[in-house]
Amino acid sequence: MTTIATLGSHCALQVLKGAKDEGLKTLLVCEKKRESLYRRFGFIDKLVLVDSFLDILDSKYSKILEKNDTVLIPHGTLIAQMSTEQIESIKAPIFGNKWILRWESDRNLKEKLMLEANLDVPKSIPNPKNIKRLTIAKRHGAAGGKGYFLTSSEKDYIKKRNYLIKTGLIKGDKDLYLQEYVMGVLAYLQFFYSPLKDELEFFGVDKRHESDIEGLARIPSQQQMGMDYISSFNVIGNSPMVLRESLLDAVYGMGERFVKASKRLVKPGMNGPFCIEGVYDQDGKFWTFEFSARIVAGTNIYMDGSPYSTLLYDVPMSMGRRIAREVKTATKQKKLDKITT
Ligand code: AMP
């Protein structure tokens, strides 16, 4: 029987609980320091203890994964802690498309794929000299918003960049990507695409709570004016959201265009869970600033299903469980190669 495996962090509990609900075996690659946390959960069949997640690149651990017939579910921690080359070298079958994770980590490739999908993307600013209006400076990779800042001029940019260099968060300009800031309601749209059914499912939408930009918004401008300080967009948690029903058709359209574009640019395409992330402006137009090409932690709020998954399934369907169901179906149909890379 196939075993669902993942790294002990991010959305591991959701993923393994979902796998157990689908009757599959579960395995957690667990850092020794977190063993006591994960031993609390009865739905985890096997813990493979490691000093660091990088250990799974070692043949000793890849053999354990192979022996247990695992499919590895990638999530944000895998991307944050391994280089794309390391991820691509993992021997165990990875759920979805491991090649597209490179496109998630590299801001320039990312922009290319979003434009190929005909999504409206805020303008990027290749040179700090061209900063004319409110701009956000973002780090590459899954930095979780830490060390991102807002700026409206080259002079201010240089001051803040130098501060980040001093704190060791970045080395220089190359580590920052500049993009026009879009004002509006932030929304993180969660999808699942099944290559087995050739069908896109809209799974839910969440909001992110980011520190300390969210805290800053609670302070009157008089107090903000004199502050010599650089904000950050570090994600602390997520909360649920539902959209006006009239927006849903466009949501499906964006997801479908993204699936088609990734089939063209990164074979075999965007299989499994993904998230399109952006801002609704005052006209209800969605500006996409980012995507995640794998399960996002925002799905953790819907362990019991979301308002949208309830419309599609008669059982509480989390994203983790949806992944397990796809693995189960593919195993039965002998099509595991269609859903893994
Ligand atoms: P990202 O790493 O691209 O997901 O960005 C982290 C956070 O920065 C997002 O959750 C937003 O709060 C904010 N953000 C990123 N890009 C933009 C943008 N172009 N306009 C407004 N907010 C943004």
Residues whose N, C-alpha, C, O or C-beta is under 5 A from the ligand:
A	BS01	AMP	P122 I136 G145 Q179 E180 Y181 V182 F233 F289 E290
